[in-house]
């Protein structure tokens, strides 16, 4: 297993998707976690990431993002990606609508969805 971090400019959708394509064609990640400005082009980003089979989670912040190497991505529309590369691992992302459940139930449902998406279903109890 190894970790890679990337910082991308995202001034326009085609260049952002093209850069993701280039980065992931060299090393396909097993899991992608991303952070970007609230102005991030989320629909285009989702389209670009969906071309790969890796599960991903993207969030936004008006303050920008910090990469694990200490580099700061500023609050402009940039994207920081934290990628786990692990061919032997099992990764999944899950969520639940917190407005439909109490917090504990929503957490359990999100965890079950992540386990299912990782191909590792398990009964929570």
C-alpha positions as CSV (number, residue, x, y, z in Angstrom):
1,X,0.0,0.0,0.0
2,X,1.2,3.5,-0.7
3,X,-0.4,7.0,-0.6
4,X,-0.2,9.7,-3.2
5,X,-1.4,13.3,-2.9
6,X,-2.2,15.7,-5.7
7,X,-3.2,19.3,-6.0
8,X,-5.2,20.3,-9.1
9,X,-6.4,23.6,-10.5
10,X,-10.0,23.4,-11.5
11,X,-10.7,26.6,-13.4
12,X,-12.6,24.7,-16.1
13,X,-14.2,21.3,-16.2
14,X,-12.4,19.8,-19.2
15,X,-8.9,20.5,-17.9
16,X,-9.8,19.2,-14.4
17,X,-11.2,15.9,-15.9
18,X,-8.2,15.6,-18.3
19,X,-5.7,16.0,-15.4
20,X,-7.6,13.4,-13.3
21,X,-7.5,11.1,-16.3
22,X,-3.8,11.6,-16.7
23,X,-3.0,11.0,-13.0
24,X,-5.1,7.9,-12.6
25,X,-4.1,6.3,-15.9
26,X,-0.6,6.0,-14.5
27,X,-1.6,4.6,-11.1
28,X,-5.2,3.6,-10.5
29,X,-6.1,4.3,-6.8
30,X,-8.0,2.0,-4.6
31,X,-9.6,4.9,-2.7
32,X,-9.8,8.6,-3.4
33,X,-10.6,11.3,-0.8
34,X,-10.8,14.9,-2.1
35,X,-11.2,18.3,-0.6
36,X,-11.9,21.5,-2.6
37,X,-13.4,24.9,-2.4
38,X,-17.2,25.3,-2.3
39,X,-17.0,26.5,-5.9
40,X,-15.6,23.2,-7.0
41,X,-17.2,21.8,-10.2
42,X,-18.8,18.8,-8.4
43,X,-20.8,17.4,-11.3
44,X,-17.8,17.5,-13.6
45,X,-15.6,16.0,-10.9
46,X,-18.0,13.2,-10.3
47,X,-18.1,12.5,-14.1
48,X,-14.3,12.4,-14.2
49,X,-14.0,10.1,-11.1
50,X,-16.7,7.8,-12.2
51,X,-14.6,6.6,-15.1
52,X,-12.5,4.8,-12.6
53,X,-13.7,2.0,-10.4
54,X,-12.2,3.4,-7.2
55,X,-14.6,4.5,-4.5
56,X,-14.3,8.2,-3.7
57,X,-15.5,10.8,-1.2
58,X,-15.3,14.5,-2.0
59,X,-16.0,17.4,0.4
60,X,-15.8,21.1,0.2
61,X,-14.6,24.0,2.4
62,X,-14.6,27.7,1.9
63,X,-11.1,27.7,3.5
64,X,-9.4,25.3,1.0
65,X,-7.7,22.1,1.9
66,X,-4.5,20.8,3.4
67,X,-2.5,18.0,1.8
68,X,-0.9,15.4,4.1
69,X,2.6,16.6,3.1
70,X,1.9,20.0,4.7
71,X,1.2,21.9,1.4
72,X,-1.8,24.1,1.5
73,X,-4.3,24.3,-1.3
74,X,-5.7,27.8,-1.1
75,X,-9.4,28.8,-1.0
76,X,-9.5,29.3,-4.7
77,X,-11.2,26.6,-6.7
78,X,-8.5,24.0,-6.3
79,X,-8.7,20.4,-5.4
80,X,-6.6,18.3,-3.1
81,X,-6.7,14.5,-3.6
82,X,-5.5,11.9,-1.1
83,X,-5.2,8.5,-2.9
84,X,-4.7,5.1,-1.4
85,X,-3.1,2.6,-3.7
86,X,-3.6,-0.9,-2.4
87,X,-4.4,-3.8,-4.8
88,X,-4.9,-6.2,-1.8
89,X,-7.3,-3.9,0.1
90,X,-11.0,-3.6,0.1
91,X,-12.4,-0.1,0.2
92,X,-15.9,1.3,0.1
93,X,-17.7,4.5,0.7
94,X,-21.2,4.7,2.2
95,X,-23.6,7.3,3.3
96,X,-27.1,7.7,4.8
97,X,-29.7,10.4,5.0
98,X,-29.3,11.8,8.5
99,X,-32.7,13.5,8.2
100,X,-34.4,10.1,8.1
101,X,-32.6,8.5,11.1
102,X,-31.2,9.3,14.4
103,X,-27.5,9.9,14.3
104,X,-26.5,6.4,15.5
105,X,-28.8,4.7,13.0
106,X,-27.5,6.9,10.1
107,X,-23.9,6.0,11.1
108,X,-24.7,2.3,11.2
109,X,-26.4,2.5,7.8
110,X,-23.5,4.5,6.3
111,X,-21.0,1.9,7.6
112,X,-23.1,-1.0,6.3
113,X,-23.2,0.7,2.9
114,X,-19.5,1.2,2.9
115,X,-18.9,-2.4,3.8
116,X,-21.3,-3.6,1.0
117,X,-19.5,-1.3,-1.5
118,X,-16.2,-2.7,-0.4
119,X,-17.5,-6.2,-1.1
120,X,-17.2,-7.1,2.6
121,X,-20.8,-7.2,3.8
122,X,-21.1,-7.8,7.5
123,X,-23.9,-7.8,10.0
124,X,-23.6,-4.9,12.5
125,X,-24.9,-5.5,15.9
